[in-house]
Amino acid sequence: MLLRWFETVQIGTRIVVDRNADPETLGEAVHACLAVYLSSDDVPLGTNDVIGILERMGVANAVSADALLGQLEAVRRWLKVRWPNAKQVVEAPITRVLEGGQVLSGRIDLLLRTDDGWILLDHKSGPQNRFTVG
């Protein structure tokens, strides 16, 4: 695999989150919201949908659903401007067998398939609050 370039970008504006919320759980909820949002062009995700995801993941009071929805919209706009014809693949599962037989598995937050190849995006919802693109 050849990494041609790497950059970090900040998208949208910083939103207020409850400092007492479990950052891992909140991060998973934000990832879930982003995955659903980017997968639902035909049926847009609304405030009540975001509230439902946050409630089911136990972080309903950790962040404003409207503020999070605004961030999701900012990500979609940025992607459409930056790579207008890209095919998006969200939460793509990956597995690799390492030397010695150990199996490494995980998920890629967002892959874009473009005419020039694949672009990997890693979303951060913590204090750094950025996308890493490579």
N, C-alpha and C positions, 0 to 999 in steps of 0.2 A: 504494500500500500504506500502510495506516494502522497505526502502532504505538501501541497503546492504553496499554500498561504494560510495564515492564521491571523485573526483579528478579534478584538472584543469590542462590542458596541452596547451602548445603553439605549433602550427603546422606551418611549413613553416617559412618565414621570414617576418618581418615588411615591409609593403609597404607604399610609400608616398601617402598621400591624401591631397587634397586642404583643408586647415583649414577653408576656407570661405564656404565650402559646408555644407548644412543642414545635421547634423549627423543622424537625424531620417530618412530622405529620402535616404541618402547614405546607411545606415544600411538596409533599406528595399530593396534597389537595390542589395546589396551584398547577402542578404537572397534569393532573387529571382534567382540570378545567381547560388548560391549554390544548390538551389532546382532543378533547371533545369539541372545543371551539374550532380548531383547525380542521377537524374531520366533518364539520357540519355546515358546509357552504350553502346547501339547499334549505336547511332548517336552522336558522341562526339560533345560537345559544342566547337565552335571555337572563335577566336578573334572577327570576325564580329558579331557573335551572342551576345557576351558580350557587344560589342559596341552598338548594337541595344537595348539591355535591359537598359543599362545606359542612352542612349538617350531618350527612351520612359519614363524613370522615372525622367528625368530632371537633371541628374548628370553626363553627358557625359564627362565633363572636370574635374571631381572631383578625378578621379583615372585612372591610366593606365589600359586599358583593358588587355594588355599582362601581367602586374604584377598581376592583379586580377585572370586571368586565371591560372597563376603559383600557386597562393594560392589554387585555387580550385583543381588543380591537386595534390597538397601536401595533402589536406584533403582526397581525394579519396585514394591515396597511403597509408596514415596512417590507414584509415578504413580497407582497404584490408589486411594489415599486422596484425592489431590488432584483427579484427574479420572477417576472410576470408570467412566464410560461412553465415554471417548475412544477413538477408533480411532488406533492408532499406525502411523506410517509412518517406518521407519528408513532412514538414509542415502539420502534422497530426492535424486535428481539435479535440478539446476537449470541453466538456461541463459538468458542475456539478451543481446540485441544492443544494444550501447551506441551512442551517437551516433558517427558516423564509421565504423560497421561492425564495430568490434572486438567479438568474442564473449567474454563472461564465462561461465565454467561452473564448477561445483563441486557439493558435496553438503551437504545439511542433515542434521546429526546425527540429529535426531528431530523429527518434526512430529506434532502431535496434532490430530485433527479432532474438534471438540466441537460441541454444539448452538449455541454462541455464536460459532463461527468457528474459525480455525486458531490453534494455539499453536506457536511455534518454540522448540526447546530446543537449546542449544549446549553440548556436554559438554567439559570441560577435564580432562585427566588429568595435567597438570603440577603444579608447586608450588601453584598456586591451587586445583586440585582441586574445582571447583564446576560447577554447572549454571547457565547463563544462560537465563532464561525471558523470552519476550516475545511 
